[in-house]
Amino acid sequence: MGKLDGKVALVTGAAAGIGLAAAQALVGEGAIVYLTDIEDERGAQAVAAITAGGGTAFYSSQDVREEAGWEDIIGRIKKDQGRLDILVNNAGIAIAGSITEMPLEAWQRQNAINIDGVFLGMKHAIPVMDLHESGSIINISSVAGLKGAPGLAGYSGSKGAVKLLTQSVAGECAADHKGVRVNSVHPGIIDTEIWSKMPNGIDPTEGLLANITPQDGANTVNPQDIGAVMAPVGYAGMPQDIANGIVFLASDDSRYMTGSALVIDGGLTA
Ligand SMILES: NC(=O)c1ccc[n+]([C@@H]2O[C@H](COP(=O)([O-])OP(=O)(O)OC[C@H]3O[C@@H](n4cnc5c(N)ncnc54)[C@H](O)[C@@H]3O)[C@@H](O)[C@H]2O)c1
């Protein structure tokens, strides 16, 4: 018996990192999980592995910036499963660099994925959750959404927006009395590829990441090196550490939590 037997979940950015670990953990508790991403080959491979392990999962290509894509995937889930219980708004990118050097295009792209994606997900999921009067929305913010992150100012602004958006929508849903809960998760330094994907031409070793020696090439930093310097526990967390919190927020174990900010950061903000 899993904690999420009979539940239907959608996880964005689920081809890798925290999203993939979250999808696997939700399946492990019995949920039917829809994984979406723009990395179609990896997403399909992830679903094949979950299915081979006896879980039920589906992959769909989805760019979280596009409203039509949200209508498609949520419409498909409603038609095929008749319900949507869990939405993990996980897709996100990080663009480093000082604010005076950040191209407007980079600022807007980051906000489109990190904020517009979360907005659109909630906009289209809540009406379906309202129909069966239950649901848990989990928005992945960051420790950079709790305190400033010099060198990652644009990212920090986008993640701070996710926190307050979460709290405001949680209040709206609570007032509706339809059982939809909305919480944010704030990971610290987690060992995923996000650290090596920071766009070329921007020095990620400025500000927040000062004193970190790039591993190979100016834009490739090892999250374990960053964790060793920045996290009081002395190491970076793993995607599973965040997935554990996501399962908790998805399940009825957290039934009295809404509008909360769950911090999983090895003491970084303590
Ligand atoms: N790794 C960390 O240290 C850390 C810390 C705090 C918060 N976070 C947040 O956790 C979330 C997951 O990050 P991760 O570390 O697993 O990174 P990741 O890069 O490993 O995974 C992110 C996934 O999102 C997908 N994605 C990117 N743009 C997309 C788009 N437009 N539409 C759909 N999918 C898209 C990517 O293809 C990728 O599979 C992000 O929101 C990130 O900001 C990560």
The ligand as a Tripos MOL2 file, in Angstrom:
@<TRIPOS>MOLECULE
LIG
   44    48     1     0     0
SMALL
NO_CHARGES

@<TRIPOS>ATOM
      1 N1         19.8250   21.8770   -8.0880 N.am      1 LIG1
      2 C1         19.7520   22.8320   -7.1820 C.2       1 LIG1
      3 O1         20.7460   23.1140   -6.4730 O.2       1 LIG1
      4 C2         18.4770   23.6100   -7.0000 C.ar      1 LIG1
      5 C3         18.3790   24.4580   -5.8700 C.ar      1 LIG1
      6 C4         17.2190   25.1830   -5.6840 C.ar      1 LIG1
      7 C5         16.1670   25.0650   -6.5570 C.ar      1 LIG1
      8 N2         16.2740   24.2440   -7.6490 N.ar      1 LIG1
      9 C6         15.1310   24.1700   -8.5590 C.3       1 LIG1
     10 O2         14.7350   22.8360   -8.7480 O.3       1 LIG1
     11 C7         14.0960   22.6860  -10.0060 C.3       1 LIG1
     12 C8         14.7010   21.5110  -10.7610 C.3       1 LIG1
     13 O3         16.0540   21.8100  -11.0420 O.3       1 LIG1
     14 P1         17.2030   20.7020  -11.1560 P.3       1 LIG1
     15 O4         18.2680   21.1030  -10.2160 O.co2     1 LIG1
     16 O5         16.6390   19.3450  -11.0850 O.co2     1 LIG1
     17 O6         17.7420   21.0590  -12.6130 O.3       1 LIG1
     18 P2         17.8910   20.1930  -13.9580 P.3       1 LIG1
     19 O7         18.4850   21.1360  -14.9180 O.co2     1 LIG1
     20 O8         18.5860   18.9090  -13.6500 O.co2     1 LIG1
     21 O9         16.3920   19.8610  -14.3430 O.3       1 LIG1
     22 C9         15.4950   20.8280  -14.8190 C.3       1 LIG1
     23 C10        14.6140   20.2150  -15.8900 C.3       1 LIG1
     24 O10        13.7320   21.2360  -16.3620 O.3       1 LIG1
     25 C11        13.6480   21.1170  -17.7730 C.3       1 LIG1
     26 N3         13.2580   22.3720  -18.3980 N.ar      1 LIG1
     27 C12        14.0120   23.4710  -18.6430 C.ar      1 LIG1
     28 N4         13.3070   24.3920  -19.3020 N.ar      1 LIG1
     29 C13        12.0650   23.8840  -19.4860 C.ar      1 LIG1
     30 C14        10.8820   24.3690  -20.1090 C.ar      1 LIG1
     31 N5         10.8410   25.5690  -20.6970 N.pl3     1 LIG1
     32 N6          9.7880   23.5770  -20.0900 N.ar      1 LIG1
     33 C15         9.8220   22.3590  -19.5190 C.ar      1 LIG1
     34 N7         10.9130   21.8460  -18.9320 N.ar      1 LIG1
     35 C16        12.0230   22.6020  -18.9140 C.ar      1 LIG1
     36 C17        15.0410   20.6730  -18.1900 C.3       1 LIG1
     37 O11        15.0390   20.0900  -19.4940 O.3       1 LIG1
     38 C18        15.4100   19.7100  -17.0910 C.3       1 LIG1
     39 O12        15.0640   18.3730  -17.3900 O.3       1 LIG1
     40 C19        14.2750   24.0350  -10.7220 C.3       1 LIG1
     41 O13        13.0890   24.8000  -10.5970 O.3       1 LIG1
     42 C20        15.4100   24.6780   -9.9470 C.3       1 LIG1
     43 O14        15.3820   26.0790  -10.0350 O.3       1 LIG1
     44 C21        17.4020   23.5110   -7.8770 C.ar      1 LIG1
@<TRIPOS>BOND
     1     1     2 1
     2     2     3 2
     3     2     4 1
     4     4     5 ar
     5     4    44 ar
     6     5     6 ar
     7     6     7 ar
     8     7     8 ar
     9     8     9 1
    10     8    44 ar
    11     9    10 1
    12     9    42 1
    13    10    11 1
    14    11    12 1
    15    11    40 1
    16    12    13 1
    17    13    14 1
    18    14    15 2
    19    14    16 1
    20    14    17 1
    21    17    18 1
    22    18    19 2
    23    18    20 1
    24    18    21 1
    25    21    22 1
    26    22    23 1
    27    23    24 1
    28    23    38 1
    29    24    25 1
    30    25    26 1
    31    25    36 1
    32    26    27 ar
    33    26    35 ar
    34    27    28 ar
    35    28    29 ar
    36    29    30 ar
    37    29    35 ar
    38    30    31 1
    39    30    32 ar
    40    32    33 ar
    41    33    34 ar
    42    34    35 ar
    43    36    37 1
    44    36    38 1
    45    38    39 1
    46    40    41 1
    47    40    42 1
    48    42    43 1
@<TRIPOS>SUBSTRUCTURE
     1 LIG1         1 GROUP 0 **** ****
